Amino acid sequence: MPKIEAVGAAELREIMPLPILTLWNKLIAQIEGLYEMEQVWDNGGKAAKYVLRFRRGGKTLVTLFPKEDAIGILVIYGKDERGKFEAKRGSFSKEITTAYDQARTYHDGKWITFYAPNEKITRALPALLAIKRKPNRKS
């Protein structure tokens, strides 16, 4: 899929209603506050019209895709990361562990997709991302 130019606020408002757009903006700010990453917009394929990947060193930390009713959050865990998740499993909500358990495992890792219609799922995101990579921004 070819990369595309950054998607503007007007285009995002066409996709997401205001409460989801507000959550999107908070989520972006949360990730930017923890990580210094390249943000790459791309075509969303079947998942959504667009996707936003947070990347560094050729590796994707997380992929977000704007939807009408929620924000899609894709995290891919390799073998070592799955072990780290299992060690911390009890600290995550039922929604998070259910999404983890239902995720398919491919040759390159376990593809876990969360749909965040509100802040309940997004509150767990820093801990989920820290399993992949420690935050690299100083508070």
TASULPE-V257643 format. One line per field, one symbol per residue. burial: 1 if it has 16 or more other C-alpha atoms within 10 Angstrom, else 0. Layout:
burial = ???
//
This chain:
burial = 0000000000010011000110110010001101101001111000000111111000011111111111111111110011011000000000011001000000001111111111001100101110110010000
//
